Amino acid sequence: MDSTFSKQVCIVGGGNAAHALAALLPSRDVRTVWYAPYADEAKKINEGLRQHGVISATFAAHNDPSGLVQVIPNYWGKRNGINAAEIPIVALLKPLN
């Protein structure tokens, strides 16, 4: 684990909750790997990163943080040799039906 991070998380999913976590966690100095298992989700996320260079999420005023949070992702998939399977905390996000 990189010495600048005390925690690490793998986000699995590409929906709204995953997007919010992808902005929130790196802003809290949490090493973050994001895996979007569906090709259409991964494509949209990659296109957004190419266009904007950051992940953005806006949080309500009563939250901490609040307002616009923009971060450059720590890690994306296996970039920099990080394997998501090696990270002990996994957030698997599934919509409720």
N, CA, C and O atoms as a printed pandas DataFrame, in Angstrom:
     atom_number atom_name residue_name chain_id  residue_number  x_coord  y_coord  z_coord
0              1         N          MET        A               1    0.844   -1.181    0.000
1              2        CA          MET        A               1    0.000    0.000    0.000
2              3         C          MET        A               1    0.882    1.234    0.000
3              4         O          MET        A               1    1.902    1.268    0.689
4              5         N          ASP        A               2    0.509    2.231   -0.751
5              6        CA          ASP        A               2    1.216    3.499   -0.828
6              7         C          ASP        A               2    1.227    4.148    0.550
7              8         O          ASP        A               2    0.198    4.184    1.226
8              9         N          SER        A               3    2.379    4.662    0.973
9             10        CA          SER        A               3    2.514    5.216    2.318
10            11         C          SER        A               3    1.695    6.481    2.544
11            12         O          SER        A               3    1.491    6.871    3.694
12            13         N          THR        A               4    1.215    7.140    1.478
13            14        CA          THR        A               4    0.426    8.351    1.656
14            15         C          THR        A               4   -1.033    8.052    1.976
15            16         O          THR        A               4   -1.784    8.964    2.322
16            17         N          PHE        A               5   -1.449    6.791    1.866
17            18        CA          PHE        A               5   -2.826    6.410    2.124
18            19         C          PHE        A               5   -2.884    5.485    3.326
19            20         O          PHE        A               5   -2.096    4.544    3.420
20            21         N          SER        A               6   -3.813    5.740    4.255
21            22        CA          SER        A               6   -3.976    4.848    5.392
22            23         C          SER        A               6   -5.073    3.820    5.148
23            24         O          SER        A               6   -5.142    2.807    5.845
24            25         N          LYS        A               7   -5.938    4.077    4.155
25            26        CA          LYS        A               7   -7.045    3.174    3.837
26            27         C          LYS        A               7   -7.100    2.983    2.332
27            28         O          LYS        A               7   -6.630    3.818    1.559
28            29         N          GLN        A               8   -7.687    1.861    1.937
29            30        CA          GLN        A               8   -7.889    1.621    0.514
30            31         C          GLN        A               8   -9.207    0.908    0.300
31            32         O          GLN        A               8   -9.620    0.070    1.102
32            33         N          VAL        A               9   -9.864    1.257   -0.802
33            34        CA          VAL        A               9  -11.195    0.731   -1.105
34            35         C          VAL        A               9  -11.257    0.399   -2.591
35            36         O          VAL        A               9  -10.661    1.086   -3.420
36            37         N          CYS        A              10  -11.984   -0.661   -2.912
37            38        CA          CYS        A              10  -12.317   -0.965   -4.300
38            39         C          CYS        A              10  -13.816   -0.766   -4.459
39            40         O          CYS        A              10  -14.609   -1.425   -3.786
40            41         N          ILE        A              11  -14.204    0.134   -5.342
41            42        CA          ILE        A              11  -15.611    0.363   -5.651
42            43         C          ILE        A              11  -15.958   -0.519   -6.843
43            44         O          ILE        A              11  -15.285   -0.464   -7.872
44            45         N          VAL        A              12  -16.997   -1.326   -6.712
45            46        CA          VAL        A              12  -17.449   -2.180   -7.803
46            47         C          VAL        A              12  -18.830   -1.701   -8.215
47            48         O          VAL        A              12  -19.783   -1.807   -7.443
48            49         N          GLY        A              13  -18.942   -1.179   -9.418
49            50        CA          GLY        A              13  -20.207   -0.665   -9.918
50            51         C          GLY        A              13  -19.987    0.637  -10.644
51            52         O          GLY        A              13  -18.917    1.238  -10.538
52            53         N          GLY        A              14  -20.994    1.086  -11.388
53            54        CA          GLY        A              14  -20.840    2.310  -12.164
54            55         C          GLY        A              14  -22.009    3.257  -12.056
55            56         O          GLY        A              14  -22.124    4.195  -12.845
56            57         N          GLY        A              15  -22.879    3.027  -11.090
57            58        CA          GLY        A              15  -24.062    3.866  -10.943
58            59         C          GLY        A              15  -23.810    5.111  -10.110
59            60         O          GLY        A              15  -22.667    5.503   -9.876
60            61         N          ASN        A              16  -24.901    5.725   -9.669
61            62        CA          ASN        A              16  -24.815    6.986   -8.928
62            63         C          ASN        A              16  -24.033    6.863   -7.628
63            64         O          ASN        A              16  -23.209    7.725   -7.321
64            65         N          ALA        A              17  -24.277    5.817   -6.866
65            66        CA          ALA        A              17  -23.573    5.655   -5.588
66            67         C          ALA        A              17  -22.078    5.450   -5.821
67            68         O          ALA        A              17  -21.255    6.004   -5.093
68            69         N          ALA        A              18  -21.727    4.661   -6.825
69            70        CA          ALA        A              18  -20.317    4.439   -7.144
70            71         C          ALA        A              18  -19.650    5.746   -7.557
71            72         O          ALA        A              18  -18.517    6.026   -7.166
72            73         N          HIS        A              19  -20.359    6.536   -8.344
73            74        CA          HIS        A              19  -19.830    7.821   -8.805
74            75         C          HIS        A              19  -19.582    8.755   -7.606
75            76         O          HIS        A              19  -18.538    9.401   -7.520
76            77         N          ALA        A              20  -20.541    8.815   -6.697
77            78        CA          ALA        A              20  -20.377    9.668   -5.509
78            79         C          ALA        A              20  -19.191    9.210   -4.670
79            80         O          ALA        A              20  -18.400   10.029   -4.202
80            81         N          LEU        A              21  -19.072    7.897   -4.481
81            82        CA          LEU        A              21  -17.934    7.372   -3.711
82            83         C          LEU        A              21  -16.607    7.623   -4.418
83            84         O          LEU        A              21  -15.593    7.873   -3.766
84            85         N          ALA        A              22  -16.610    7.557   -5.749
85            86        CA          ALA        A              22  -15.380    7.789   -6.506
86            87         C          ALA        A              22  -14.880    9.221   -6.345
87            88         O          ALA        A              22  -13.683    9.474   -6.482
88            89         N          ALA        A              23  -15.772   10.151   -6.058
89            90        CA          ALA        A              23  -15.369   11.533   -5.766
90            91         C          ALA        A              23  -15.055   11.706   -4.284
91            92         O          ALA        A              23  -14.076   12.359   -3.920
92            93         N          LEU        A              24  -15.894   11.114   -3.431
93            94        CA          LEU        A              24  -15.764   11.318   -1.987
94            95         C          LEU        A              24  -14.511   10.677   -1.407
95            96         O          LEU        A              24  -13.761   11.333   -0.684
96            97         N          LEU        A              25  -14.275    9.413   -1.714
97            98        CA          LEU        A              25  -13.188    8.686   -1.053
98            99         C          LEU        A              25  -11.803    9.263   -1.331
99           100         O          LEU        A              25  -11.040    9.467   -0.386
100          101         N          PRO        A              26  -11.442    9.536   -2.599
101          102        CA          PRO        A              26  -10.128   10.153   -2.811
102          103         C          PRO        A              26  -10.003   11.531   -2.160
103          104         O          PRO        A              26   -8.904   11.934   -1.779
104          105         N          SER        A              27  -11.112   12.256   -2.028
105          106        CA          SER        A              27  -11.055   13.558   -1.368
106          107         C          SER        A              27  -10.744   13.412    0.123
107          108         O          SER        A              27  -10.338   14.371    0.779
108          109         N          ARG        A              28  -10.940   12.203    0.646
109          110        CA          ARG        A              28  -10.638   11.886    2.047
110          111         C          ARG        A              28   -9.330   11.115    2.177
111          112         O          ARG        A              28   -9.083   10.473    3.198
112          113         N          ASP        A              29   -8.495   11.176    1.146
113          114        CA          ASP        A              29   -7.201   10.484    1.116
114          115         C          ASP        A              29   -7.322    8.976    1.265
115          116         O          ASP        A              29   -6.499    8.337    1.921
116          117         N          VAL        A              30   -8.357    8.414    0.648
117          118        CA          VAL        A              30   -8.535    6.962    0.611
118          119         C          VAL        A              30   -8.101    6.482   -0.772
119          120         O          VAL        A              30   -8.637    6.927   -1.786
120          121         N          ARG        A              31   -7.141    5.587   -0.805
121          122        CA          ARG        A              31   -6.692    5.001   -2.071
122          123         C          ARG        A              31   -7.871    4.250   -2.672
123          124         O          ARG        A              31   -8.441    3.372   -2.025
124          125         N          THR        A              32   -8.244    4.588   -3.913
125          126        CA          THR        A              32   -9.477    4.081   -4.494
126          127         C          THR        A              32   -9.227    3.426   -5.841
127          128         O          THR        A              32   -8.647    4.029   -6.744
128          129         N          VAL        A              33   -9.671    2.188   -5.963
129          130        CA          VAL        A              33   -9.714    1.491   -7.245
130          131         C          VAL        A              33  -11.182    1.406   -7.612
131          132         O          VAL        A              33  -12.017    1.065   -6.774
132          133         N          TRP        A              34  -11.503    1.714   -8.866
133          134        CA          TRP        A              34  -12.896    1.697   -9.302
134          135         C          TRP        A              34  -13.033    0.710  -10.441
135          136         O          TRP        A              34  -12.379    0.854  -11.474
136          137         N          TYR        A              35  -13.879   -0.293  -10.262
137          138        CA          TYR        A              35  -14.135   -1.307  -11.285
138          139         C          TYR        A              35  -15.595   -1.244  -11.689
139          140         O          TYR        A              35  -16.485   -1.485  -10.873
140          141         N          ALA        A              36  -15.839   -0.920  -12.950
141          142        CA          ALA        A              36  -17.199   -0.910  -13.499
142          143         C          ALA        A              36  -17.335   -2.157  -14.375
143          144         O          ALA        A              36  -16.742   -2.219  -15.452
144          145         N          PRO        A              37  -18.109   -3.149  -13.928
145          146        CA          PRO        A              37  -18.140   -4.437  -14.623
146          147         C          PRO        A              37  -18.877   -4.441  -15.957
147          148         O          PRO        A              37  -18.689   -5.366  -16.747
148          149         N          TYR        A              38  -19.698   -3.456  -16.231
149          150        CA          TYR        A              38  -20.442   -3.425  -17.486
150          151         C          TYR        A              38  -19.765   -2.470  -18.457
151          152         O          TYR        A              38  -19.399   -1.353  -18.091
152          153         N          ALA        A              39  -19.602   -2.914  -19.688
153          154        CA          ALA        A              39  -18.857   -2.151  -20.692
154          155         C          ALA        A              39  -19.443   -0.763  -20.918
155          156         O          ALA        A              39  -18.690    0.195  -21.095
156          157         N          ASP        A              40  -20.772   -0.629  -20.915
157          158        CA          ASP        A              40  -21.370    0.691  -21.164
158          159         C          ASP        A              40  -21.061    1.660  -20.024
159          160         O          ASP        A              40  -20.804    2.839  -20.268
160          161         N          GLU        A              41  -21.084    1.170  -18.778
161          162        CA          GLU        A              41  -20.735    2.028  -17.637
162          163         C          GLU        A              41  -19.280    2.444  -17.718
163          164         O          GLU        A              41  -18.956    3.622  -17.571
164          165         N          ALA        A              42  -18.402    1.479  -17.952
165          166        CA          ALA        A              42  -16.967    1.771  -18.027
166          167         C          ALA        A              42  -16.670    2.766  -19.145
167          168         O          ALA        A              42  -15.844    3.663  -18.979
168          169         N          LYS        A              43  -17.342    2.607  -20.279
169          170        CA          LYS        A              43  -17.129    3.514  -21.406
170          171         C          LYS        A              43  -17.534    4.942  -21.048
171          172         O          LYS        A              43  -16.799    5.887  -21.337
172          173         N          LYS        A              44  -18.704    5.105  -20.418
173          174        CA          LYS        A              44  -19.162    6.448  -20.021
174          175         C          LYS        A              44  -18.202    7.096  -19.022
175          176         O          LYS        A              44  -17.889    8.282  -19.128
176          177         N          ILE        A              45  -17.743    6.309  -18.059
177          178        CA          ILE        A              45  -16.827    6.836  -17.044
178          179         C          ILE        A              45  -15.504    7.240  -17.686
179          180         O          ILE        A              45  -14.982    8.318  -17.401
180          181         N          ASN        A              46  -14.958    6.387  -18.550
181          182        CA          ASN        A              46  -13.701    6.694  -19.223
182          183         C          ASN        A              46  -13.828    7.924  -20.114
183          184         O          ASN        A              46  -12.919    8.753  -20.156
184          185         N          GLU        A              47  -14.944    8.053  -20.825
185          186        CA          GLU        A              47  -15.160    9.235  -21.668
186          187         C          GLU        A              47  -15.210   10.501  -20.826
187          188         O          GLU        A              47  -14.634   11.524  -21.195
188          189         N          GLY        A              48  -15.902   10.426  -19.695
189          190        CA          GLY        A              48  -15.970   11.578  -18.798
190          191         C          GLY        A              48  -14.607   11.969  -18.259
191          192         O          GLY        A              48  -14.286   13.155  -18.174
192          193         N          LEU        A              49  -13.804   10.979  -17.895
193          194        CA          LEU        A              49  -12.450   11.268  -17.408
194          195         C          LEU        A              49  -11.581   11.882  -18.503
195          196         O          LEU        A              49  -10.811   12.806  -18.243
196          197         N          ARG        A              50  -11.705   11.373  -19.715
197          198        CA          ARG        A              50  -10.924   11.935  -20.820
198          199         C          ARG        A              50  -11.327   13.389  -21.092
199          200         O          ARG        A              50  -10.468   14.234  -21.344
200          201         N          GLN        A              51  -12.618   13.677  -21.041
201          202        CA          GLN        A              51  -13.104   15.032  -21.325
202          203         C          GLN        A              51  -12.764   16.016  -20.216
203          204         O          GLN        A              51  -12.348   17.142  -20.489
204          205         N          HIS        A              52  -12.938   15.597  -18.964
205          206        CA          HIS        A              52  -12.846   16.530  -17.840
206          207         C          HIS        A              52  -11.602   16.357  -16.977
207          208         O          HIS        A              52  -11.193   17.295  -16.292
208          209         N          GLY        A              53  -10.998   15.180  -17.001
209          210        CA          GLY        A              53   -9.794   14.930  -16.215
210          211         C          GLY        A              53  -10.032   14.713  -14.731
211          212         O          GLY        A              53   -9.091   14.441  -13.986
212          213         N          VAL        A              54  -11.285   14.831  -14.292
213          214        CA          VAL        A              54  -11.618   14.662  -12.882
214          215         C          VAL        A              54  -12.947   13.925  -12.744
215          216         O          VAL        A              54  -13.732   13.850  -13.689
216          217         N          ILE        A              55  -13.182   13.393  -11.569
217          218        CA          ILE        A              55  -14.485   12.876  -11.180
218          219         C          ILE        A              55  -15.132   13.975  -10.347
219          220         O          ILE        A              55  -14.506   14.505   -9.429
220          221         N          SER        A              56  -16.370   14.320  -10.656
221          222        CA          SER        A              56  -17.083   15.386   -9.953
222          223         C          SER        A              56  -18.365   14.850   -9.342
223          224         O          SER        A              56  -19.058   14.024   -9.935
224          225         N          ALA        A              57  -18.665   15.330   -8.156
225          226        CA          ALA        A              57  -19.945   15.036   -7.511
226          227         C          ALA        A              57  -20.327   16.244   -6.676
227          228         O          ALA        A              57  -19.466   16.894   -6.083
228          229         N          THR        A              58  -21.609   16.544   -6.630
229          230        CA          THR        A              58  -22.104   17.654   -5.821
230          231         C          THR        A              58  -22.902   17.084   -4.659
231          232         O          THR        A              58  -23.856   16.331   -4.851
232          233         N          PHE        A              59  -22.496   17.454   -3.452
233          234        CA          PHE        A              59  -23.125   16.959   -2.234
234          235         C          PHE        A              59  -23.971   18.067   -1.604
235          236         O          PHE        A              59  -23.613   19.243   -1.665
236          237         N          ALA        A              60  -25.091   17.681   -1.003
237          238        CA          ALA        A              60  -26.013   18.638   -0.384
238          239         C          ALA        A              60  -25.317   19.415    0.734
239          240         O          ALA        A              60  -24.326   18.964    1.307
240          241         N          ALA        A              61  -25.863   20.588    1.024
241          242        CA          ALA        A              61  -25.259   21.507    2.003
242          243         C          ALA        A              61  -25.122   20.906    3.393
243          244         O          ALA        A              61  -24.219   21.288    4.136
244          245         N          HIS        A              62  -26.000   19.970    3.764
245          246        CA          HIS        A              62  -25.935   19.395    5.111
246          247         C          HIS        A              62  -24.910   18.264    5.223
247          248         O          HIS        A              62  -24.728   17.709    6.307
248          249         N          ASN        A              63  -24.246   17.916    4.134
249          250        CA          ASN        A              63  -23.233   16.856    4.154
250          251         C          ASN        A              63  -21.844   17.424    4.374
251          252         O          ASN        A              63  -21.609   18.620    4.204
252          253         N          ASP        A              64  -20.931   16.546    4.756
253          254        CA          ASP        A              64  -19.518   16.886    4.876
254          255         C          ASP        A              64  -18.738   15.860    4.065
255          256         O          ASP        A              64  -18.616   14.715    4.500
256          257         N          PRO        A              65  -18.211   16.225    2.912
257          258        CA          PRO        A              65  -18.147   17.568    2.360
258          259         C          PRO        A              65  -19.479   17.978    1.737
259          260         O          PRO        A              65  -20.356   17.148    1.496
260          261         N          SER        A              66  -19.604   19.263    1.487
261          262        CA          SER        A              66  -20.784   19.765    0.799
262          263         C          SER        A              66  -20.328   20.487   -0.461
263          264         O          SER        A              66  -19.163   20.861   -0.600
264          265         N          GLY        A              67  -21.268   20.673   -1.368
265          266        CA          GLY        A              67  -20.940   21.363   -2.610
266          267         C          GLY        A              67  -20.207   20.462   -3.586
267          268         O          GLY        A              67  -20.252   19.236   -3.485
268          269         N          LEU        A              68  -19.533   21.096   -4.528
269          270        CA          LEU        A              68  -18.844   20.390   -5.600
270          271         C          LEU        A              68  -17.521   19.817   -5.110
271          272         O          LEU        A              68  -16.697   20.538   -4.548
272          273         N          VAL        A              69  -17.319   18.511   -5.325
273          274        CA          VAL        A              69  -16.068   17.836   -5.017
274          275         C          VAL        A              69  -15.530   17.301   -6.336
275          276         O          VAL        A              69  -16.215   16.561   -7.042
276          277         N          GLN        A              70  -14.297   17.681   -6.662
277          278        CA          GLN        A              70  -13.654   17.206   -7.879
278          279         C          GLN        A              70  -12.313   16.596   -7.512
279          280         O          GLN        A              70  -11.512   17.213   -6.810
280          281         N          VAL        A              71  -12.072   15.379   -7.993
281          282        CA          VAL        A              71  -10.809   14.700   -7.694
282          283         C          VAL        A              71  -10.280   14.014   -8.944
283          284         O          VAL        A              71  -11.037   13.661   -9.848
284          285         N          ILE        A              72   -8.992   13.835   -8.974
285          286        CA          ILE        A              72   -8.361   12.975   -9.966
286          287         C          ILE        A              72   -8.295   11.599   -9.305
287          288         O          ILE        A              72   -7.737   11.469   -8.215
288          289         N          PRO        A              73   -8.853   10.572   -9.945
289          290        CA          PRO        A              73   -8.874    9.250   -9.298
290          291         C          PRO        A              73   -7.473    8.782   -8.923
291          292         O          PRO        A              73   -6.515    8.986   -9.669
292          293         N          ASN        A              74   -7.367    8.146   -7.743
293          294        CA          ASN        A              74   -6.085    7.593   -7.306
294          295         C          ASN        A              74   -5.643    6.475   -8.242
295          296         O          ASN        A              74   -4.517    6.483   -8.741
296          297         N          TYR        A              75   -6.518    5.529   -8.474
297          298        CA          TYR        A              75   -6.234    4.371   -9.317
298          299         C          TYR        A              75   -7.491    3.984  -10.056
299          300         O          TYR        A              75   -8.600    4.154   -9.549
300          301         N          TRP        A              76   -7.319    3.471  -11.233
301          302        CA          TRP        A              76   -8.452    3.071  -12.064
302          303         C          TRP        A              76   -8.153    1.679  -12.582
303          304         O          TRP        A              76   -7.270    1.509  -13.423
304          305         N          GLY        A              77   -8.875    0.679  -12.096
305          306        CA          GLY        A              77   -8.649   -0.704  -12.527
306          307         C          GLY        A              77   -7.274   -1.180  -12.141
307          308         O          GLY        A              77   -6.873   -1.036  -10.986
308          309         N          LYS        A              78   -6.537   -1.748  -13.088
309          310        CA          LYS        A              78   -5.216   -2.286  -12.782
310          311         C          LYS        A              78   -4.101   -1.288  -13.088
311          312         O          LYS        A              78   -2.929   -1.663  -13.139
312          313         N          ARG        A              79   -4.459   -0.020  -13.291
313          314        CA          ARG        A              79   -3.434    0.984  -13.558
314          315         C          ARG        A              79   -2.418    1.005  -12.427
315          316         O          ARG        A              79   -2.775    0.806  -11.266
316          317         N          ASN        A              80   -1.196    1.235  -12.748
317          318        CA          ASN        A              80   -0.095    1.280  -11.785
318          319         C          ASN        A              80    0.116   -0.047  -11.074
319          320         O          ASN        A              80    0.665   -0.077   -9.972
320          321         N          GLY        A              81   -0.312   -1.145  -11.688
321          322        CA          GLY        A              81   -0.051   -2.462  -11.124
322          323         C          GLY        A              81   -0.910   -2.821   -9.936
323          324         O          GLY        A              81   -0.629   -3.819   -9.272
324          325         N          ILE        A              82   -1.941   -2.061   -9.636
325          326        CA          ILE        A              82   -2.810   -2.357   -8.501
326          327         C          ILE        A              82   -3.884   -3.336   -8.951
327          328         O          ILE        A              82   -4.574   -3.092   -9.941
328          329         N          ASN        A              83   -4.026   -4.417   -8.245
329          330        CA          ASN        A              83   -5.049   -5.411   -8.550
330          331         C          ASN        A              83   -6.167   -5.246   -7.532
331          332         O          ASN        A              83   -5.935   -5.346   -6.328
332          333         N          ALA        A              84   -7.376   -4.992   -8.013
333          334        CA          ALA        A              84   -8.513   -4.758   -7.117
334          335         C          ALA        A              84   -8.724   -5.928   -6.161
335          336         O          ALA        A              84   -9.197   -5.729   -5.042
336          337         N          ALA        A              85   -8.385   -7.128   -6.577
337          338        CA          ALA        A              85   -8.580   -8.304   -5.724
338          339         C          ALA        A              85   -7.675   -8.282   -4.496
339          340         O          ALA        A              85   -7.937   -8.999   -3.530
340          341         N          GLU        A              86   -6.625   -7.479   -4.513
341          342        CA          GLU        A              86   -5.697   -7.400   -3.382
342          343         C          GLU        A              86   -6.135   -6.392   -2.330
343          344         O          GLU        A              86   -5.511   -6.298   -1.273
344          345         N          ILE        A              87   -7.191   -5.643   -2.595
345          346        CA          ILE        A              87   -7.610   -4.595   -1.672
346          347         C          ILE        A              87   -8.653   -5.161   -0.718
347          348         O          ILE        A              87   -9.642   -5.744   -1.162
348          349         N          PRO        A              88   -8.444   -4.995    0.600
349          350        CA          PRO        A              88   -9.288   -5.684    1.571
350          351         C          PRO        A              88  -10.708   -5.161    1.728
351          352         O          PRO        A              88  -11.565   -5.901    2.210
352          353         N          ILE        A              89  -10.997   -3.924    1.344
353          354        CA          ILE        A              89  -12.338   -3.380    1.510
354          355         C          ILE        A              89  -12.962   -3.234    0.130
355          356         O          ILE        A              89  -12.388   -2.577   -0.738
356          357         N          VAL        A              90  -14.103   -3.822   -0.082
357          358        CA          VAL        A              90  -14.791   -3.723   -1.363
358          359         C          VAL        A              90  -16.176   -3.166   -1.126
359          360         O          VAL        A              90  -16.912   -3.677   -0.282
360          361         N          ALA        A              91  -16.548   -2.116   -1.862
361          362        CA          ALA        A              91  -17.910   -1.557   -1.790
362          363         C          ALA        A              91  -18.639   -2.013   -3.033
363          364         O          ALA        A              91  -18.420   -1.469   -4.115
364          365         N          LEU        A              92  -19.500   -2.998   -2.896
365          366        CA          LEU        A              92  -20.281   -3.505   -4.018
366          367         C          LEU        A              92  -21.640   -2.822   -3.983
367          368         O          LEU        A              92  -22.433   -3.048   -3.069
368          369         N          LEU        A              93  -21.906   -1.990   -4.980
369          370        CA          LEU        A              93  -23.080   -1.134   -4.978
370          371         C          LEU        A              93  -24.106   -1.659   -5.962
371          372         O          LEU        A              93  -23.828   -1.781   -7.155
372          373         N          LYS        A              94  -25.283   -1.969   -5.466
373          374        CA          LYS        A              94  -26.358   -2.506   -6.291
374          375         C          LYS        A              94  -27.635   -1.725   -5.991
375          376         O          LYS        A              94  -27.989   -1.529   -4.829
376          377         N          PRO        A              95  -28.323   -1.281   -7.039
377          378        CA          PRO        A              95  -29.554   -0.533   -6.792
378          379         C          PRO        A              95  -30.617   -1.386   -6.115
379          380         O          PRO        A              95  -30.700   -2.592   -6.352
380          381         N          LEU        A              96  -31.420   -0.764   -5.283
381          382        CA          LEU        A              96  -32.533   -1.461   -4.650
382          383         C          LEU        A              96  -33.725   -1.439   -5.585
383          384         O          LEU        A              96  -34.026   -0.408   -6.187
384          385         N          ASN        A              97  -34.394   -2.546   -5.709
385          386        CA          ASN        A              97  -35.575   -2.625   -6.583
386          387         C          ASN        A              97  -36.836   -2.675   -5.766
387          388         O          ASN        A              97  -37.931   -2.743   -6.324
